[in-house]
Every structure is written in C-alpha cells, then in structure tokens.
C-alpha cells in the first residue's frame, strides 16, 4: 500500500514539474518575442544630434587705431529623430540657435543679440515608388525666435519677439529622396500662417498682419530642399532652401528663406563654423535710412565662430 501511495505521489510531482517547465518555456518565448519586437523597433529609429558653443573676443589697451572691447557667444543645437520601416518614413528635426555680443565695460557695456532661432520640422511620408525614392508626404514646419529683438543701436524699441513673427507651414506634397543626405519636398497646396502675438507689433501691422490682428494666412505652392553631408572627415555642409508663393495675393512673387551652416572640425571637441541666412519676404517692410520709405528688402546674416562642439548618434 505504501509503495502504491509513493508511486502515485511521484507521478503527481513529475506532472507538476513538467507543467511548470512548459509555463517557464512559454514565458521565456514570450519575453524573447517582446525583445525581438523592441529590437526591430529600435532599428527603425535613427537619432543624431550636434551642439556647439562658439565665441569671439576682442580687447584693446592704448590702441591708436581705436576699438572697443567685446565678447561674443553663439550656440547651435540640432537634433534629428527619423523613423523608417517598410513604406513608412517619419522625419523630425529641431534646430535651435542663440547668440549675443557684449561691447564695452561696466555700466557702459552694451548687449546686442546676434542670432536667435527656433525651428521645428516634422514630415510623415509613404513610399509610392518601387525604388523607394518618391514619397507622398505631409509636412509641418514652425519657425520663430526665443526673445525680443530691438532696433539697434536703439535698445528700447522692440521690433520682434517670440511668435512675433512666428511662421507655420503645413501641406501635402511629394518628396524626392534619392540619397540619405538630400531630399526635395514639393507641395502645390500648402498653408502658410504668419503669427504676431506681441500686442504692440500686432497693433502696428508688423510682418504683413493686418493692424490689430494676430495672424495672416496664405495659400500656395511650397518647395523645400535639404542637404546635409560630410564633404570630408573634417567638413560638414548643411543647407536648407524654402520657396513659397501665395495664390491669392501677388502670385509669382516668391518668398525665400535660405540658411547654410558650414562646420570645419579641428578635432573631436573643437570646430569652426560659418552660418549664413538669406531672407526675402515682401510682407516685411524695412527702412534702409531713417528718412526712407519702408519696403521689402533682401535680408542677409553671417556668423563666424570657433569653439566647442559635440556630436552624438
């Protein structure tokens, strides 16, 4: 009788152990499957970025030719997060920049802003060609600045501010991406919205917005070309060109925004950079002299600096 009970108990225990082993195997397989999904998802994302802190400095003592002590700092930050899997592609880019100069000493020191930029671009594309070079794309771009800008040397008159202006472009179009470092986006029907959320600037009708209004809407074709490539181990060129024309008002008159950043690497941590930006927008009226009539002008900005840089992928 005892042998029978012992035999029965052994059968029960072996069955229990086998069932537990099966559960452990199922759990392990489930964890492996989740890990594979996470790994596959991680491979679909590509994230890279760069940051730099550039500076300029000048000092004079008994200098017969004249001059004024100055210190300048310019920072750049760029982040890209791109997702690509199958026929789906989602690209996100954040560009930030800020710079200033301080001239003079003590209470006589003057602060002037030399750079101020916030730009966010997100675009979802669906592949529509067998060679994966053409995509149907929805693109949204937002551009504005961090802080107030003044009519230097007058540092009391505000001529721009955060979201004054702010530019938002949204549209449906086609993207041509033959290589990783270049793409061309073309939209026949995009909305372009100019925001002026500063009350004084809004009341003055700045940046083409009707007096007292906060927004001006336009509708028309929009083209954007992006190029970002290492020309060599020590030289990187990044440039973006945007073109827009309004169907309703002065069609054929093209607004231009062209930015360029050339980075010359000295070593892993040190680099020199040259940044330029060219803008033409007939809604922005500029005086060339105190007595001249304000009108649209070609705007150009150039910045050069050398300093610390960091890249990550």
C-alpha positions in Angstrom: 0.0 0.0 0.0 2.8 2.3 0.9 4.6 1.6 -2.4 1.3 2.4 -4.3 1.0 5.8 -2.5 4.6 6.6 -3.1 4.3 5.7 -6.8 1.1 7.9 -7.1 2.9 10.8 -5.4 5.9 10.6 -7.7 3.6 10.6 -10.8 1.8 13.7 -9.4 5.1 15.5 -8.7 6.5 14.7 -12.1 3.4 16.0 -13.8 3.5 19.2 -11.8 7.2 19.8 -12.7 6.5 19.2 -16.4 3.6 21.7 -16.3 5.8 24.3 -14.6 8.6 23.7 -17.2 6.1 24.3 -20.0 5.0 27.6 -18.4 8.6 28.7 -18.0 9.2 27.9 -21.7 6.1 29.8 -22.7 7.2 32.8 -20.6 10.7 32.7 -22.0 9.4 32.6 -25.6 7.1 35.5 -24.8 10.0 37.6 -23.4 12.1 36.7 -26.5 9.3 37.8 -28.8 8.9 41.1 -27.0 12.7 41.6 -27.1 12.7 41.0 -30.8 9.8 43.5 -31.3 11.7 46.1 -29.3 15.0 45.4 -31.2 13.2 45.7 -34.5 11.5 48.9 -33.5 14.8 50.3 -32.2 16.4 49.6 -35.6 13.7 51.6 -37.3 14.7 54.7 -35.5 17.8 56.8 -36.3 18.7 59.6 -33.9 21.6 62.0 -34.2 22.4 65.5 -33.0 25.1 68.1 -32.5 25.7 71.1 -30.4 28.3 73.8 -30.4 29.4 76.8 -28.3 31.4 79.4 -30.3 32.9 82.6 -29.1 34.7 85.7 -30.3 36.6 88.2 -28.2 38.5 91.5 -28.7 40.4 93.6 -26.2 42.2 96.9 -26.6 44.6 98.9 -24.5 46.0 102.3 -25.7 45.2 101.2 -29.2 45.8 104.2 -31.5 43.5 103.0 -34.3 40.6 102.8 -31.8 38.4 99.9 -30.9 36.0 98.7 -28.2 36.3 95.6 -26.0 33.8 92.9 -27.0 32.8 89.4 -26.1 30.5 87.3 -28.3 28.9 83.9 -27.8 26.9 81.9 -30.3 25.3 78.5 -29.7 23.8 76.0 -32.1 21.9 72.8 -31.4 20.5 70.3 -33.9 18.6 67.1 -33.2 17.2 64.6 -35.7 14.9 61.7 -35.0 14.0 59.7 -38.1 11.8 56.6 -38.3 11.8 54.3 -41.3 10.2 50.9 -41.6 8.7 49.3 -44.7 7.0 52.0 -46.7 6.6 54.4 -43.8 9.0 57.2 -43.0 8.8 59.9 -40.3 11.4 62.6 -40.1 11.7 65.1 -37.2 14.3 68.0 -37.0 14.8 70.5 -34.3 17.2 73.5 -34.9 18.0 76.0 -32.1 20.4 78.9 -32.1 21.2 81.8 -29.9 24.0 84.4 -29.8 24.9 87.8 -28.4 27.7 90.4 -28.2 28.7 92.5 -25.3 30.6 95.6 -26.1 32.3 98.0 -23.6 32.9 97.6 -19.9 31.0 98.0 -16.7 27.9 100.3 -16.8 28.7 101.3 -20.3 28.5 97.7 -21.7 26.0 97.2 -24.4 24.2 93.9 -25.1 23.2 93.1 -28.7 21.7 89.9 -30.0 23.4 88.3 -32.9 21.4 85.2 -33.5 18.0 83.8 -32.4 16.3 80.8 -34.0 13.8 78.1 -33.2 12.8 75.8 -36.0 10.9 72.5 -35.8 10.1 70.4 -38.8 8.1 67.1 -38.9 7.2 65.1 -42.0 5.4 61.8 -42.5 6.0 60.1 -45.8 4.6 57.0 -47.5 6.6 55.4 -50.3 4.8 55.4 -53.7 7.6 54.2 -56.0 9.3 50.8 -56.4 12.8 52.4 -56.0 11.7 54.0 -52.6 12.8 57.4 -53.8 9.3 59.1 -54.1 7.0 59.5 -51.1 3.6 61.1 -50.5 4.3 63.5 -47.6 2.6 65.6 -45.0 5.0 68.3 -43.8 4.7 70.8 -40.9 7.3 73.5 -40.2 7.3 76.0 -37.4 9.8 78.9 -37.2 10.2 81.6 -34.6 12.7 83.0 -32.0 13.4 83.0 -28.3 13.5 86.6 -27.2 12.8 90.2 -28.1 14.8 91.9 -30.9 15.5 95.6 -30.9 16.2 98.3 -33.4 19.9 98.6 -32.5 21.5 100.9 -31.5 18.1 101.8 -30.1 17.7 99.1 -27.4 14.2 100.4 -26.3 12.2 99.8 -29.4 11.1 96.1 -29.8 10.8 95.1 -33.5 10.4 91.3 -33.0 9.6 88.8 -30.2 8.7 85.2 -29.5 6.0 84.2 -32.0 6.2 87.8 -33.4 6.8 86.7 -36.0 6.1 83.0 -36.0 5.7 81.1 -39.2 3.8 77.9 -39.6 3.8 76.0 -42.9 1.6 72.8 -43.4 0.8 71.0 -46.5 0.5 67.8 -48.5 3.1 67.1 -51.3 5.7 64.8 -52.8 9.2 64.1 -51.5 12.1 63.0 -53.7 14.8 61.4 -51.7 17.4 59.8 -54.0 20.1 59.7 -51.2 20.3 59.9 -47.4 21.8 63.4 -47.3 19.4 65.1 -49.7 15.6 65.5 -50.1 13.3 67.7 -52.1 9.8 68.4 -50.9 7.2 69.9 -53.4 3.7 70.9 -52.4 1.2 72.5 -54.8 -1.1 73.5 -52.0 0.3 74.5 -48.6 -1.0 76.8 -46.0 1.4 79.4 -44.6 0.4 81.3 -41.4 2.2 84.3 -40.0 1.6 85.0 -36.3 2.3 88.2 -34.5 1.3 87.6 -30.8 3.0 90.7 -29.4 0.3 93.3 -29.0 2.3 96.4 -29.9 3.7 94.8 -33.0 0.2 93.5 -33.9 -1.3 97.0 -33.5 1.4 98.4 -35.8 0.6 95.8 -38.6 4.1 94.3 -38.5 5.1 91.4 -40.7 2.2 91.7 -43.1 -0.5 91.1 -40.4 -3.4 93.5 -40.5 -3.4 96.0 -37.7 -4.9 94.6 -34.5 -4.9 91.0 -35.9 -2.7 88.1 -34.6 -2.5 86.0 -37.8 -2.2 86.3 -41.6 -3.0 83.3 -43.7 -1.7 82.5 -47.2 -2.2 79.6 -49.5 0.1 78.5 -52.3 2.9 76.3 -53.6 5.8 75.5 -51.3 9.2 73.9 -52.1 11.8 72.8 -49.6 15.3 71.4 -50.3 17.5 69.9 -47.6 21.2 68.9 -48.0 23.3 67.7 -45.1 26.6 65.8 -45.9 30.1 65.3 -44.7 32.2 66.7 -47.6 35.3 65.2 -45.9 36.2 63.8 -42.5 36.6 67.4 -41.2 34.0 69.4 -43.2 30.2 69.2 -43.0 27.8 71.2 -45.0 24.1 71.6 -44.0 21.8 73.9 -46.1 18.1 74.4 -46.4 16.2 76.4 -49.1 12.5 77.3 -48.8 10.4 78.9 -51.5 6.7 80.0 -51.2 4.3 82.0 -53.3 0.7 83.0 -52.4 -2.1 82.1 -54.9 -4.3 84.8 -53.7 -2.0 87.8 -53.3 0.8 88.7 -55.8 1.1 85.1 -57.2 4.6 84.7 -58.7 6.2 86.9 -56.0 8.4 84.3 -54.3 9.3 84.4 -50.6 12.8 83.0 -50.0 14.4 81.6 -46.8 17.9 80.1 -47.4 20.1 79.0 -44.5 23.6 77.5 -44.6 25.9 76.0 -41.9 29.5 75.0 -42.7 31.4 73.2 -39.9 35.1 72.8 -40.0 36.3 70.2 -37.5 39.7 70.7 -35.8 39.3 67.6 -33.6 36.5 65.8 -31.7 35.8 68.7 -29.4 36.9 71.8 -31.4 35.4 73.2 -34.6 34.9 76.4 -36.5 31.6 77.3 -38.1 30.2 79.7 -40.6 26.5 80.3 -40.6 24.5 82.4 -43.1 20.9 83.1 -43.8 19.2 85.0 -46.6 15.5 86.0 -46.4 13.2 87.8 -48.8 9.6 88.4 -47.8 7.6 91.2 -49.3 5.5 91.4 -46.2 8.4 92.5 -44.1 8.9 96.3 -44.6 12.4 97.6 -43.7 13.8 101.1 -43.6 17.3 101.5 -45.0 17.7 105.0 -43.7 15.7 107.0 -41.0 14.1 109.1 -43.8 13.5 106.4 -46.4 10.1 104.7 -47.0 9.9 101.2 -45.6 9.8 98.4 -48.2 10.7 94.8 -48.8 14.4 94.2 -48.7 16.8 91.2 -49.2 18.0 90.3 -45.7 21.3 88.7 -45.1 23.1 87.5 -41.9 26.5 85.9 -41.4 28.1 84.5 -38.3 31.5 83.0 -37.8 32.9 81.4 -34.7 35.3 78.8 -33.3 34.7 76.8 -30.1 33.5 73.6 -28.5 31.4 71.1 -30.5 29.8 67.8 -29.7 28.1 65.2 -32.0 26.2 62.1 -31.0 24.4 59.3 -32.8 
